[in-house]
Amino acid sequence: MQQRPTNHQEYSREEAKRVVDVSERQLRSWERQKLIPASHSFGFSELIALKTLVRLRQQKLRPERIRQVIAALQKTLNGVENPLAELKIFCEGKRIGVQISGRKMEAISGQLMFDFDAQELSKLLSFPGKGQYGSDPRARQNQKFEAELWFQKALDLEQSGAPVEEIIQAYERASELDGQSAGALVNLGTLYFNARRWADAERYYRRALEADPNHALAHFNLGNLYDERGDRGKALYYYLSAIRLHSTYADAHYNIALLYQTSGQVMKAVRHWRIYLKLDAGSSWAIIARRELEKLRKATVLDGKRLGPVQNG
């Protein structure tokens, strides 16, 4: 069965908006302003770029200024293609800085702002152990921030091709610091899924749903897990859960269509193939979807007439 594979490094547009907490209107605005490329799906580097944009806009940095910063950094720093995703950009008063190799540099002028003290930097990276924060609200906020740093560190390790053990340790640290970090738990599950360690993968996916029952990617990945193990009933249940949460979840519609088609539920299969093609008409997977829909059109008579011709969606 040629299902769309789990991809913990890719989020649908709806999933990305939920993770980053931006509206469709805001996302389209940034695309029109050429701050990010228009896309139906987002990898981890694009998510980091979106989070950077959210933070800079919260700091009242105007889009024109952000474009100026991006252009300056691309010109100044060799090999940096996407500064929003690859660099730590921040505002200090009216100055815009970037952190590079433990130093702060003005983003546009390229002048160093000041050096980090090595001892202070070490303190920043030496996060306290689980349970050392007490009940102080500010301390808990710091803990969540540190969890996010470990999550971003894990994403960076994945992008750089680091050993899987290091990646797992970083995600586990994030989940220890913030038990509601569904993203870290989902990604841990997918690492174990890719290693075909089904029980471990299921455990982390279910923990992600305990942290966030509305996490569509966790539902989708559980569907893939059960599909891989041959339990198509449970697979269908979780795929349908994913689209109940996000009706435009293209990958879920694709896999639902396959399940219905292989179980002989032709009308339902046709419906989800057509929905998928409307959502993801330009991908390589759409070629397969059109082929499968064409098979149904040629082989099946529905309501006394054949299915209509397959369109590009």
N, C-alpha and C positions, 0 to 999 in steps of 0.2 A: 504493500500500500504506500503510495508516494505522497505522504502527508507533508505539509509545510513544517519544516523542523523548528524546534525551539531555538530561539536566538536571544540569549540574555544580553547581547550587546545591541539590541535593536528594539525600539518602542514604536508603536503606532502613534499617529498624530494625536489621537484622543488620549492615549496613555501618557505621552510626553506632556500634554497640557495639564493633566492631573498631577503628575509628579512635580512639575515645576510651578504649578498653580498660576497659570496664565490663561486668559480667555482666547477664543479663536480670533476675536477682533484684534487683540494685542499681537498675536502671532502673525496675522496677516499684515499688520502695520509694520512690524519689523522686517518682514519679507519684502514689502514694497520699498522700504527705506534701505534695502540692501545690507542690513545688519546681519542677516542670516539668509542662506539660500532656501528657496521654497522646496518643501519636501513632504512626502506622505508618511515617512518614517524617520526616526532619529536614533543614531547611535549614541554611545555614552559621551563621546567628545562633543556632539551637538547638544546633549543635555547639559553638559558643563558650561558650554557657551550660553545656553539659554539662562542658566542660573546666574551667570556673570552679568548678563544683560538685565535681569530682574534686579540684582543688587545695585548696579550702577544707576538704573532709573530710579530706584528708591532713594539713592543719594542725589537725586535731582540733576544728574548728568544728561544733557540734551543729546538726541540722536546725532546731530551734526558733529558734536564734540566727540562722541563715541567713534564715529567714522574717521575723524581726524586722528584719534588715538590708534585705531586699527592700522591705518595707512602708515603712520609714523613707525610703529613697531615692526610692521612687515618690511619697511625699508631699512630700519636700523639693525634688526636682528636676523642674521642669515638663518635660513631653515625654518623660521616661524611662519607658518601659513595661516593659522587661525589663532590669533592672540587671545581671543575670548575663551577658547578652550584650553590653550597650552600654557597660559601665563596667569599669574595672580595679579589682577589689576584692581587698584583701590583708589579712593579719594581721601586726601588729607587737606581739609579746608578747600581752597581753590585749586590745589595741586592734584594732578593725576599721576599716580605712581605705578610701578610694576616691580614685583619681587623676582629677582633673578639670582640664583646661586647664593642665597643668604644675604643679598644686598638689595636696597631699594633705589630705583632709578626713576627719574622723571620720564614719563612715557613719551612725551613729544620732543623734549630737548635732548634726552639721552644722558643728562647729568645725574651723577650719583647723589642721592639725598642724604643717606648716612649708612654706616655699617651696623649690622646686627652684632650685639655682643654675643660671643660664642656660648657663654654660660647661660645667658637668658634664652638663646635659641634652644639649647639643650633642655631647659626647663619647660619650654613650650611643647616640645615633642615628647616629653616624658609624662604621659598621661597617667593619672592615678588609677589604681585598680578598682574593680567593681565594688560598689557599696561604700566608697569613701567620700561620698558627696553629701550624705545626710539629707535633711529635708529642706534646706535653704533653697528658695526658688531661683535665686541667681546662680547657685551652684548647679542646680539641675539644668538650667539653661546652658551653662558652660559644658555640662556633660553631653547634652544633645549636640552642641556645636562640635565637640571633640569626636563624637560618633560620626558626624558628617565628614570630618576630616579623614577618619579611617576609611569611610565608605569611598571617598574620592581617591584615597591612596590605593584602595583595592582596584578601582577602575583604571587608574594609571598603570598598576602592575599588569593588569590584563592586557592593556593596550601595548605595553612594552614586551609582552611575551615572557614575563617572569615565571619562575616555577610555580606550579599550581598550589603547592603547599604554602608558599608565601601569600598568595592571593586569598586562600582560605583563611589563613590567620588574620589577615586584615579585615575581611568581612565578619569573621567571628568576633573580632574586637569591637567592630561597629555595633553588632547585635548585642554584645555584653553591655556596652555603654548605653544603648538605647534599645530596649526590648521591643519597641514599636517600629523599629526600622525594617519595615516589610521589604524594602528594596534589597537590603543586604541579605535577608533570609531567602528571598526568591533567587538571588544570584548564587548563593551557596547551594540551593537545591539544584540549579542548573549545572553547576560544576560537577556535582555528584551524578546528575542525569547523564552528562557527557561521558563520565567514567563508568556508566552502566551500573551504578550502585543505587538500585531502585529504592531500597528501603530508606537510605539516607536522603535521597532526593525527595521522596514523599514526606518525610519528617519535616524537612525545612519548608517545603511548599505549604504544608498544613500549619506550621508555625507562622508563616507569613499571613495566612488567612485568619489566624487567631488575632494577629496584630491589626490587620485591616481586612475585614470580610469583603470589602468592595474592591479589592485589588484584582483587576481583570487579568493581568498577566499571570498571577498565581493560579487563577482558575484555568486559564489557557494552558499553562505548563503542566498542571495536573492532568488535563485532558490528554496532552501529548504523552505523559507518563503512562496512563492507563492504555492509551492507544498502542504504545510500544509493547506493552505487556499483554496485549490481546484482549483486554477487557473493554470492548467497544461500547457497552452500555454505560459504564462509568465515564468513559472518554466523552461520549456525547453529552452526558449530564454537565460536565465541566465546561465543554465548549459552549453549550447553550447558556450556561451561567455567565460566561465571558461576554456574550453578545447581549445578554439582558442588562449587563452593567454598561456596555459600550456597543451600541447597535452598529457602529461603523468599524468594528474590529474585523478587518479584512481577512487576516490569517485564520481566525476562528470560523468565518463563513466558508472558507476554502475547505477546511478539514471536516466541517459538518456536511458539506456537499458530498465529499468522498464517502463518509460513513453512510449517509442515506443512499447513495448510489450503489455501494457494495451490498447493502441490505435490501435492495430492490424497491426502496421508497422513492420512486422516480420523481413524482411531483415535488416532493420536498427537496430532492437533490437539485432539480432544475431551479427552484426558487433561490437556493443559496448560491448556486453557480452564478446566476444572473446578478445577485446582490454583490457577490465578490467582484465580478467584472466591472460593475459600476464604481466600485471603490478602488480598484487596483488594475485598471485597464492596461497600463503601460509596462508592467513588470514581465519578467521571463516566465513567472508562474501563470500569468494570464494566458499565455500560449497553451499551457496544459489545460487550463480551465475551459478555453474555447474548444479544444479538441474533445474533451469529455462531454461538453454540452452538445457538440455536433454528433457524437456517438449516440446520445440519447435522442436527438432529433431524428436521426436516420432509423433507429431501431424501435422506436416506441410510438404508438398511436395513443394520443390523449384526447379524451372526449370526442372520439370519432374522427379526429384529424391529426395530422402530424404537427409536431412543434414548429413554430415559426423559425425563420432563418436566424442564425446566430449573429449578433451584432457586436461591435467593438465596445459597447457599454458607454 
